[in-house]
């Protein structure tokens, strides 16, 4: 059974401005490469996905203290070295 997530207004706006789909976010959440615990409330789900041009690191920030869990923000990056200690 999968965990239920809700998108915050901010996360919805980031999806639109960054051209990301909810389906990709759900792929990251349901099958992350890594989950980083920032503090008692905030988790970062990470997954590397290869697109036609190159691989990207997707990062989804989730507040796990809320029910349903709240997706705070989402982005993708090709700058793996910036997060190398977290990948």
N, C-alpha and C positions, 0 to 999 in steps of 0.2 A: 504494500500500500504506500502511495506517495504522500509526502507532506503537502499540505495546502498552503499556498503562498498568495499574498495580496500585493499588488503593485501600488506604491505610493504615487501621489500626483507628480512628485519630482521625478520618480523613475519613469513614469509614463511620458513625461516631457523629454527626458534624456533619450528614450527609445526613438521618439520622433526626430529629434534634432540630430541624433547620431545614425539614423537609418538602420536601427536594429529591430529585429522582430521578437515578439514574445516567445515564439517557438524556439529560437536559439537560447533565450534565457532559461527556458524550461529544460533544455538539453543540459545546460551547465548545472542547474540546480539538481536535476535527477541523476546526473552521472559526472560529478566533479572529479578533476584530477587531484585536487587538494582543497581542503577547507581550513582557512586560517582563523583562529580565534583572536580578535582584536581586544575584546574585553568581555565582561559577563553578558552583554546584550548583543554585540555586533560580531557577525561572522562574514568572511569573504569566501565565496565559492569561486574557484578558479578552474578554467579548462582551456586547453590549447585546441583550437579548431583550425583546420587547414582550409583556406578558401582558394579559389582558382589561382589567385596571384601570389599568395604567401600565407604563412601561418600567423594567427593572431591569438593573443591571450585575452580571454574574456574574464572579466571580474564582476561579480554580482554581490553587492553588500546587502546583508539581511539582518534585520532586528529579530532575534529569535525569542525575545521575551514577550512578544505580542502573539495573539491568537486570532486569526491566522498569522503566521510569520510574515513580516512586512519587508518587501523588497525596497530598499532605500534608494539605491542608484545602481546603474549598470554602465559599463563601458568596455571597449575593446582597445587593445594596443598592440603594436608590433615591436615596442621597446622592451623586449624581454629582459635586457640587462638591468633595467630600472627595478625589476622585481625578482632578480635572480635568486635572492635569498628567500623568496617566498614561493617560487615556482616549484 
